[in-house]
Amino acid sequence: MKTRTIVLTMAAVAFALAGCKAGGGPEAPAKAQKAAWTPAAKVETASAKAELPPGVRRPLKVGDKSVWKQSNGKELTWKTVKLDGSIAEVHGSNGCKAVTDLSSYSPSLGWRGCSGHTGSHKIEKRSGRLFPLAVGNTEHWQFSGRNDKGNTWSGRRNCKVAGTANVTVPAGNFDAYHVVCRENSARYDYWFAPELGSTVISSKAPLPGKKSSRYHRELVRLEPPA
């Protein structure tokens, strides 16, 4: 799911020019400084107030909705329209239709009309296990992709439960697990609240020197089926 919400300036790679030593000889060029990762939006965190129980996703039903606040201040609603085990088809109020695996933070399996893009991923290999979430858990995916223009690609996503934090979003204040995922060109950051059994912050930004879409979403509310 690709949503362009904000534009941030990537940190530039700084190079020091070679100078001269006091003795007159040439000085070795300084090493290039690695550019810093710039998040899609700043997230204010504090230490978790209590030890977190294992993070387990709440069971979803057809008709479930989640409402999110985006960086531009607008709300985005996702509605579950189809379920097949852990595989869900969700439709966004922005016209995006996506297929995702609810069992973890795997790459999207398919998308249509998402910021003008349509395509799919095939998971070639999966190892490790994030859920139930616990600090230190890891999971990895190798995948191939194709879009409606006939372009193909391959990639790898590596995720880790990096720690815990207390975060405040429109839906409330929660102790949450912080999950960090990296792909070829982007980093994803998720904060998952065991109290809700749901992600409460979802964020994506390009890695240094890479091109990728950006988004940042914070949970406003969960709506069960009518």
C-alpha positions as CSV (number, residue, x, y, z in Angstrom):
1,M,0.0,0.0,0.0
2,K,1.7,3.2,-1.1
3,T,0.5,6.6,0.1
4,R,2.4,9.7,-0.5
5,T,1.8,12.0,2.5
6,I,4.7,14.3,3.2
7,V,8.0,15.4,1.7
8,L,11.1,15.4,3.8
9,T,14.6,16.2,2.7
10,M,17.0,13.3,2.9
11,A,20.3,13.9,4.7
12,A,23.1,14.5,2.2
13,V,26.3,12.4,2.2
14,A,29.1,14.8,3.3
15,F,32.6,14.5,1.9
16,A,35.6,16.3,3.4
17,L,38.0,17.8,0.8
18,A,41.6,16.6,1.0
19,G,44.0,19.1,2.6
20,C,47.7,19.3,3.3
21,K,49.6,18.3,6.3
22,A,51.8,20.6,8.2
23,G,54.8,18.9,6.6
24,G,53.6,19.7,3.1
25,G,52.6,16.2,2.1
26,P,49.1,15.3,0.8
27,E,46.6,14.2,3.4
28,A,44.5,11.1,2.8
29,P,40.9,12.0,1.9
30,A,38.4,11.9,4.7
31,K,36.0,9.0,4.6
32,A,32.4,9.8,3.4
33,Q,29.9,10.2,6.2
34,K,27.0,7.8,6.0
35,A,23.6,9.6,5.5
36,A,21.2,9.3,8.3
37,W,17.8,7.7,7.9
38,T,15.0,10.3,8.0
39,P,11.7,9.1,9.4
40,A,8.4,9.9,7.7
41,A,7.4,11.7,10.9
42,K,8.7,12.2,14.4
43,V,7.2,9.9,17.0
44,E,7.3,11.1,20.6
45,T,8.0,8.1,22.8
46,A,8.5,7.4,26.5
47,S,9.5,4.3,28.4
48,A,6.8,1.7,28.6
49,K,4.9,2.0,31.9
50,A,4.8,-1.8,32.5
51,E,6.2,-5.0,31.2
52,L,4.2,-5.9,28.0
53,P,2.5,-9.2,27.5
54,P,3.1,-11.1,24.3
55,G,1.8,-9.1,21.3
56,V,-1.1,-11.0,19.7
57,R,-3.3,-9.6,16.9
58,R,-7.0,-9.3,17.6
59,P,-9.2,-11.6,15.4
60,L,-10.7,-9.7,12.5
61,K,-14.1,-10.2,10.9
62,V,-15.5,-9.1,7.6
63,G,-16.7,-5.5,8.0
64,D,-14.1,-4.5,10.6
65,K,-12.8,-1.0,10.1
66,S,-9.8,0.9,11.3
67,V,-9.6,4.7,11.0
68,W,-6.2,6.4,10.7
69,K,-4.9,10.0,10.9
70,Q,-2.4,10.8,8.2
71,S,0.5,13.3,8.2
72,N,-1.7,15.7,6.1
73,G,-4.3,15.6,8.8
74,K,-6.9,13.7,6.7
75,E,-8.4,10.4,7.9
76,L,-8.0,7.2,6.0
77,T,-10.3,4.2,6.7
78,W,-9.5,0.6,5.9
79,K,-12.4,-1.9,5.8
80,T,-11.9,-5.7,5.8
81,V,-14.1,-7.0,2.9
82,K,-12.8,-10.6,2.6
83,L,-11.0,-13.1,4.8
84,D,-9.4,-16.5,4.0
85,G,-7.6,-17.7,7.1
86,S,-4.9,-15.0,7.7
87,I,-5.2,-13.5,4.2
88,A,-7.4,-10.4,4.1
89,E,-8.6,-8.1,1.4
90,V,-9.0,-4.5,2.6
91,H,-10.4,-1.5,0.9
92,G,-9.2,2.0,1.7
93,S,-11.3,5.2,1.6
94,N,-8.6,6.5,-0.8
95,G,-9.6,3.9,-3.4
96,C,-6.7,1.6,-2.6
97,K,-7.6,-2.2,-2.5
98,A,-5.0,-4.5,-1.0
99,V,-4.4,-8.1,-0.1
100,T,-2.3,-8.7,3.0
101,D,-1.2,-11.5,5.3
102,L,-2.5,-10.7,8.8
103,S,-0.2,-13.2,10.5
104,S,2.7,-10.8,10.4
105,Y,4.3,-7.7,8.9
106,S,4.9,-9.3,5.5
107,P,5.1,-7.4,2.2
108,S,1.6,-6.7,0.7
109,L,0.5,-9.6,-1.5
110,G,-1.4,-7.4,-3.9
111,W,-2.7,-3.9,-4.5
112,R,-5.0,-2.1,-7.0
113,G,-5.4,1.6,-7.4
114,C,-3.0,2.5,-4.6
115,S,-1.6,5.9,-5.5
116,G,-2.0,4.9,-9.1
117,H,-0.2,1.6,-8.7
118,T,-1.4,-1.9,-9.2
119,G,0.7,-5.0,-8.7
120,S,1.4,-8.1,-6.6
121,H,4.1,-9.9,-4.5
122,K,4.9,-13.6,-4.4
123,I,6.5,-14.8,-1.2
124,E,9.4,-17.1,-2.2
125,K,10.8,-17.8,1.3
126,R,9.8,-17.0,4.9
127,S,11.8,-17.7,8.1
128,G,11.7,-16.6,11.7
129,R,8.6,-15.5,13.6
130,L,7.5,-12.1,14.9
131,F,4.2,-13.0,16.5
132,P,3.4,-13.3,19.4
133,L,5.6,-10.2,19.6
134,A,8.4,-10.2,22.1
135,V,11.6,-8.1,22.1
136,G,14.2,-9.7,19.9
137,N,11.9,-11.7,17.7
138,T,12.8,-11.6,14.0
139,E,11.2,-12.6,10.7
140,H,12.4,-12.5,7.1
141,W,10.8,-12.8,3.7
142,Q,12.2,-13.2,0.2
143,F,9.8,-12.1,-2.5
144,S,9.3,-11.3,-6.2
145,G,7.0,-8.7,-7.6
146,R,5.2,-7.6,-10.7
147,N,3.1,-4.6,-11.6
148,D,0.5,-3.8,-14.3
149,K,3.2,-2.3,-16.5
150,G,5.0,-5.6,-16.8
151,N,7.9,-4.5,-14.5
152,T,9.3,-7.2,-12.3
153,W,11.6,-7.1,-9.2
154,S,12.8,-9.2,-6.3
155,G,13.6,-8.2,-2.7
156,R,13.9,-9.1,0.9
157,R,12.2,-7.8,4.0
158,N,13.8,-8.2,7.4
159,C,11.9,-7.3,10.5
160,K,12.8,-7.2,14.2
161,V,11.0,-6.3,17.4
162,A,13.4,-3.6,18.4
163,G,12.0,-2.7,21.8
164,T,9.0,-1.2,23.7
165,A,7.8,2.3,24.2
166,N,4.8,4.3,25.4
167,V,3.2,6.3,22.6
168,T,0.2,8.6,22.3
169,V,-2.0,8.6,19.2
170,P,-5.5,9.9,18.6
171,A,-6.9,6.5,19.8
172,G,-5.2,7.0,23.2
173,N,-2.1,6.3,25.2
174,F,-0.5,2.8,24.9
175,D,2.5,0.7,25.8
176,A,3.6,-0.7,22.5
177,Y,6.1,-3.0,20.8
178,H,8.3,-1.2,18.2
179,V,8.8,-3.3,15.1
180,V,11.4,-2.2,12.5
181,C,11.4,-3.6,9.0
182,R,13.8,-2.9,6.1
183,E,13.5,-3.7,2.4
184,N,15.8,-2.8,-0.5
185,S,14.8,0.9,-0.5
186,A,12.6,1.6,2.5
187,R,12.3,1.3,6.2
188,Y,9.0,0.6,7.9
189,D,8.3,1.3,11.6
190,Y,5.3,-0.1,13.4
191,W,4.1,0.4,17.0
192,F,1.8,-2.5,18.2
193,A,-0.3,-2.1,21.3
194,P,-1.1,-5.5,23.0
195,E,-4.0,-3.8,24.8
196,L,-5.8,-3.4,21.5
197,G,-4.3,-6.3,19.6
198,S,-3.5,-3.8,16.9
199,T,-0.9,-1.6,15.3
200,V,-1.4,2.0,16.4
201,I,1.4,3.7,14.3
202,S,2.4,2.7,10.8
203,S,5.2,4.6,9.1
204,K,7.4,4.2,6.0
205,A,10.3,6.3,4.6
206,P,13.1,5.8,2.1
207,L,16.5,4.6,3.1
208,P,19.4,7.0,2.5
209,G,20.0,7.5,-1.2
210,K,16.9,5.5,-2.2
211,K,13.6,6.4,-3.8
212,S,10.4,5.2,-2.2
213,S,7.0,6.4,-1.2
214,R,6.4,7.8,2.3
215,Y,3.5,7.7,4.7
216,H,2.8,8.0,8.4
217,R,-0.5,7.0,10.0
218,E,-1.7,7.0,13.6
219,L,-4.8,5.0,14.8
220,V,-7.9,7.1,15.5
221,R,-10.3,4.2,16.3
222,L,-11.3,0.6,15.6
223,E,-14.9,0.0,14.4
224,P,-16.3,-3.5,14.7
225,P,-18.8,-4.7,12.0
226,A,-22.2,-3.1,12.2
